[in-house]
Amino acid sequence: MHRIISLFLLLPLFHNISAQNTLGSLTVEKIMRDPIWMGTSPSQLQWNRTSDTLYFLWNPEKKPADSLYYITLKNQNPQKATVVQRQLLTSPGSYVYNYGRDQYVFEKNGDIFLQI
């Protein structure tokens, strides 16, 4: 009688072991197949001209598209950029300074500007 009771108590254990074997081994593809749990990382980081504000694309609300955010040296809490800030932002790496670093040229929307 004790053997039958022991067998019934151990039966779920054998069932779990066999179920784990049918799932196969854990792979990166299996782990990464649902990216919702991973969160989002900022992308396309870009400093402004004076290097006191860092702009980046980010999607913390998991909306269909990323939005432009920024942090400053004084305030490291990410804030959503305004339309004006987005329009004033130039392409990354587009500033070319002179040797004295007191003048620069940059490209925006196909036009070249000289800042004196």
Protein Blocks (a to p, Z undefined) as FASTA:
>chain_A
ZZmmmmmmmmmmmmmmmmmmmnopadfklmmmpmmlnopadehiacdfkopaccddddfk
opabdcdddddfklmcdcdddfklmmmpccehkaccdfkopaccddeehiacddZZ
